[in-house]
Amino acid sequence: MVIDIINFIGTVVIEVCNKAGKIGLFFYESLVTLFTTKLKIKKTFYQMSCIGIGSIGVVVLIGITVGAVLAFQSYVGLHRFGAERFIGPIIFIAMVREFGPVLTAIMVIGRAGSAMTAEIGTMRITEQIDALQTLCIDVKQYLIVPRIFASTIIIPFLSIFCSLCGILAGYFMSVYVLGISSEMYTEAIRESVVFSDITNGLIKAIFFGLLLSLVSTYKGYTTTGGAKGVGISTTQSVVLANVIIFIADYILTALMF
């Protein structure tokens, strides 16, 4: 019984390390392609438009709702101790350091990351990628690098929009619904918030953009099994990207603490 458990754990660890190694090699090859070939500027801007502009609506909506909820929940806790003036800093720091980058990444994974996997996966099973290779076209330069580069660049801007909308929503809820003074709300933010709060959130967003696009493109690039395989790869891509984002969030938070 004990030996079976040890064998199972060992098998799982080996499989995880094997997959991590393959993703690492995929990232290394993409990085080499980025620095040794000319970047496809038009395709990069197109991907930035698809990922950024296409996702801005849902990101803004999420930011507004989370900011409003934070205002209510913070007021409930702080009102018991007469510390309502700290609602502003709590909302600001929570949005720019945590909720902005993380929620933006989750929304982009569901909307754009799954689309990346499905699109590249469909090209793989229909042999379009093989056709590109037959024509001596660098597939990573043509398909992978523009998506990874565009996602890494655009996610921080989406995170800023999400955080800003959350802060504004928290302000309106605090001032016009909960009856907190607007001067007290803004003054507490100026006193408590430091510039590193903003930069730490942006650093997280950059890493999240890189990771989600890397996982999405890798799962699409390695798709097998026909149309059913595309569906499986897309599902695995969304789940794996979200898990990696949460793990990376913890690691980055611990390093920045």
N, C-alpha and C positions, 0 to 999 in steps of 0.2 A: 504493500500500500504506500509506504513512504517512498520507495523507489519510483513508483508510478508518478507520484506527485512531483518528485524531483525531475523526472524525465519530462513531464508536461511543462514545468516551469522553464527548464532548459530549452525545450523546443520553442516555446513562446519567445524567450529572450533572443535566441538565435534568429528567429524569423523577424523580430522587430529590428535587430541590428542589421540584418540583411537588407530590409526595406530602407532603413535609414541610410545605409551605405549607397544604395542605388540612387536615392534622392540626392545624396551628397555629390555623387559623380555627375548626375544630371545637372546640378547647379554649377559644378566646376566647369563642365563643358559649355554651358550657357555663358558663364562668366568669361571664359577664354574667347568664345565667339564675339561677345560684346566688345572686347578690347583688341581683337585682331581683325575684325571686319567692320565695314561701314554700317552704321545704324540706319535702319529703314525709317527715315523721319516721318514720312506720310503715314505709314502704318502705325507708328508710335502715337502720333497725334490722333489718329482714328481710334485707337484703343483707349487713349486718355478720354476721348469724348464718350465712348461707349461705357467705360467704367465710371468716369466722373460725372458727366452731365446726366447720363442715364440713371445714376443712383442718387442724385442730389435730392430728389423729392422725398424718397423714403427715409433718407438720412436726416433731413430737416424735420420730418414728422416725428421720427424717433427722438431726436434731440429735444423737441418741444414737450413731448409727453413725459420723458424722463426728467427734464428740468422741473416741470410742474409737480410731478410726484415727489421729487426730492424736496421741494419747498414744503409740501404738506407734511411729509414724514419728518423732516427736520424740525418743523414748528412743533409737532406733537411732542418730540423728545425735549427740545430746548425750552419750551414754554413752562415745563414743570420746574425748571431751575431758574426761570427769569433770564434766560440767555438768548432771547430771540435775535439779538443783534448779530449773532454769529451765523445766521442762516445764509447770508451772502457769501462769506468765505467757504462755507461747507459746500454750497452748490457750485461755486466757481472751481474749487480745487477738485471736487469729485468729477466734474465734467471734463476739465482739461487734462487731468492726470489719468483718469480711469474710464469713465463711461463714454466719453467722446471717441477715443481711439478704439476701444474694444467693440462698442456697439456699431461703429462705422465698419469695422472689419467684418463683423458677423453679417451685417446687411449686404455688404459687397460680395461676400462668399456666396450667400444665397441667391443673389441676383446675377452678378457678373462672373464669379468663380465657377459656378455650375455651367454657365454658358460657355466659358472657355473650355472646360472639360468636354462638354457635349460636342462642341464644334470641332476641336482637334481630334476627339475620339471618332467622330463620324468620318473625318478625313482619313483616319488610319484604317478603319474597317472597309472603306470604299476604295482603298489603295491610291488615294490622291497624294498621300505623303510619299509613297513609293514612286509615283509618277514624277513628283518634284525632284526626288533624288536621282531618277533616271535622267532628268534634264540638267543634272549637275547644279541644282539649286541647293544652297545650304539651308536645310529645313529649320535649324535652330535660329539662324539669322532672320529667316523669313516669317516664322510662326511664333517661336518661343520668346526670343529676346525682346521684341517690341512689347509683348504683353507683360512680361516681368518688369521691364523698365518703366512702362506707362503706369502700372499699378503702384510701383514703389514711389513714383513722383506724385501721383494724384491723390492717394489715400490721405496724406497729411492735410491737404486742402479740404477734403471732405470731413476730416476729423475737426478741423477748425470750424466749419459750418455747423456741424453737430453740436460742438461745445458752445458756440455762440448762441445758437437757438435755445439750448438748454438754459444758459445763463439768463437770457432775456425772458424766457418763459418763467423761470424762477423769480425774476424781478417782478413781473406783472402779477404773479400769484401772491407773492409776499406783500406787495404794496397795495394792490387793489382788491384782493380777496381776504388776506389775513390781517390787513391793517397795519403793516410795519412801515415805519418812516423810510422814504426813499433815500434821504440823506444818510440815515443809519446803515442802510443796506450797502450803499456804495462806499461809504467811509470805512466800514469794516473790511471790505474787499481790499481797499488801498492799503490798509494797515497790516493785513495778514498775508496777502498773496505776494510771492516773490517770483522773479523771472524764471527761475529753474522749474517752477510748476508747469509753465507753458512749454519750455524746451523738453522736459521729460515726456510730456504727452506727445509732442511731435516726433521725438525719437522712437517712441513706441509705435506710432502710426507708420513710420518708415519701415520698421521691421515687420509689422503686420502686413503691409502691402507687399513686401518681398515674399514673405512666407506663404500667403494665401495664393498669390499668382504662381509661385513655384510648385506648390502642391497641385493646383488646378491644371497647370500645363503638363506636369509629369503624369498625372493620372490619365489625361487625355492622350498623351503621346504613347503611353504603354497599354492602351485599350486593346483587348482581344475579345473574340466571341460574338461578333456580329452586333445586331441592333440591341440584343439583350445585354451584351457587354458594355455598350455605351451607357445604358441605364445604371448598370452596376458601378461602373467607373465614376459616373456623376454622383451617385449616392455616396460612394466611398470618399470621393473628393471633398464633398461638403462636410461629412463627419470628421474626416482626418484633419482638414484645415481648421475647423472649429476647435478640435482638441489641441492642436499645435498652438493655436492662438492663445488659448487659456494657459497652457504650460509656459509659453514664451512671456505672457503677461506677468505670471508669478516671478519668473526668473528676472525679467527686466525691473520689476518693482523692487525685488530684493536687492538688486545691484544699485538701484538709484536711491534706496532708502537712506 
